[in-house]
Amino acid sequence: QVQLVESGGDLVQPGGSLRLSCAASGTIFGIRAMAWHRQAPGKERELVASLPVGGTRNYADSMKGRFTIYRDNAKNTVYLQMNSLKPEDTAVYYCRLVDTYGTTYWGQGTQVTVSS
């Protein structure tokens, strides 16, 4: 079984920055991709950014230029650097891992609140 633990969520003022972390542990049969999603109150969960192994980073249009996804392979950890945060970025952010068998795992989420 794979466990994903997110951290780094906080209350931040508009224009501020945060870095989210997602550490993967357990029995991992290789990683195909890792990604960040978010879900705001009353809205569906949406993709923020994805990082396929050996592939190209992908970002939702509203995050391009502000967010960066990157991974520390040695630590099985994926990060999301978020800059120039806006109130509409307020959401619970979830980490997702897809292993080489195509099995998807989700973390429990971390709350990001952007407010003055």
C-alpha positions in Angstrom: 0.0 0.0 0.0 1.1 3.5 -0.8 0.7 6.5 1.6 0.8 10.1 0.5 1.2 12.8 3.2 0.8 16.4 2.1 2.0 19.4 4.1 2.7 23.1 3.8 -0.9 24.4 3.6 -1.4 27.6 5.4 -3.2 31.0 5.5 -1.3 33.5 3.3 -2.0 37.0 2.1 -2.7 37.7 -1.6 0.5 38.0 -3.5 2.3 35.6 -1.1 3.9 32.3 -1.6 3.7 28.8 -0.3 5.4 25.5 -1.0 3.4 22.3 -0.6 5.1 18.9 -0.1 3.8 15.4 -0.7 5.9 12.5 0.6 5.1 9.0 -0.8 5.9 5.9 1.3 5.0 2.3 1.4 5.3 -0.3 -1.3 5.7 1.6 -4.5 6.0 -0.4 -7.7 7.5 2.4 -9.7 6.0 5.8 -10.3 4.3 6.8 -13.6 3.3 10.3 -12.6 2.6 12.6 -9.7 0.3 15.5 -9.6 -1.5 18.1 -7.6 -5.2 18.8 -7.7 -7.3 21.1 -5.7 -10.9 21.4 -4.6 -12.6 24.7 -3.6 -15.8 24.7 -1.6 -18.8 23.9 -3.8 -16.6 23.1 -6.8 -15.3 20.0 -8.4 -11.7 18.8 -7.9 -9.5 20.1 -10.6 -6.0 19.4 -11.9 -3.4 22.0 -10.8 -0.2 20.5 -12.2 1.2 17.1 -13.2 4.7 15.6 -13.6 4.9 12.4 -15.6 8.1 10.5 -15.1 10.2 11.3 -18.2 7.5 13.6 -19.5 6.6 17.2 -19.6 5.2 19.2 -16.8 1.6 20.3 -17.3 -0.2 23.1 -15.6 -3.8 24.4 -15.6 -4.0 27.6 -17.5 -4.7 29.8 -14.4 -1.5 28.4 -12.7 0.9 28.8 -15.5 3.7 31.2 -14.6 2.8 31.2 -10.9 3.0 27.5 -9.8 5.9 25.1 -10.3 5.7 21.3 -9.7 9.0 19.4 -9.1 10.1 16.2 -7.6 12.9 14.9 -5.4 13.3 11.4 -6.6 15.5 10.3 -3.8 12.8 11.3 -1.3 9.8 10.2 -3.3 8.5 13.7 -2.7 6.7 16.0 -5.0 6.5 19.8 -4.4 4.3 22.5 -5.5 5.8 26.0 -5.3 3.0 28.6 -5.5 3.7 32.2 -6.0 1.6 35.3 -6.5 -1.3 33.6 -4.7 -4.8 34.9 -5.3 -7.9 34.5 -3.2 -9.3 32.2 -5.8 -6.5 29.8 -5.1 -8.1 29.0 -1.8 -8.8 25.3 -1.8 -7.8 21.9 -0.4 -4.8 20.7 -2.3 -4.5 17.0 -2.9 -1.5 15.0 -4.1 -2.0 12.1 -6.5 0.4 9.3 -7.5 0.0 6.9 -10.3 2.2 3.8 -10.2 3.5 1.8 -13.1 0.5 -0.5 -12.9 -1.8 2.5 -13.3 -3.1 2.4 -9.8 -3.9 5.9 -8.4 -3.4 7.0 -4.8 -4.5 10.2 -3.2 -3.3 12.1 -0.1 -5.6 13.4 2.5 -5.3 17.0 1.4 -3.8 20.2 2.8 -5.8 23.5 3.2 -4.5 26.6 1.5 -6.3 29.9 2.3 -5.5 33.1 0.6 -7.0 36.1 2.4 -6.1 39.4 3.7 
